[in-house]
């Protein structure tokens, strides 16, 4: 049985109850880790400055309390978050779980996946080299 690490538990508890319910259900299907829940002003603005985020504080969904966004990744030691096969497979699980919970009325919000936005207008995914584009494949946010 998969279990959260103490660090993941701490980060998860910073999130909206819908994200907690989604993440806990995903964990029962696939081992995963919470990379980030709430993000403060300093960290958000650092991410904006280095291009890891498209928004400044307080405009990010990670900046809310509780956080309306979560960075959730499949747990695999040494995993590359740009490994498209693993990221796409895992995102499919997360989105299916979120859709199921919402359809049953177990969550209030729908979920949006960060892998669906990109700086290339001609293709939502940049498989040749995602590091050249803005690919946020471990980001999930409530809408």
Helices and strands as residue ranges (DSSP letters): H 6-12, H 17-29, E 32-36, H 41-50, G 61-63, E 69-74, H 84-103, E 111-113, G 114-116, G 130-132, E 139-142
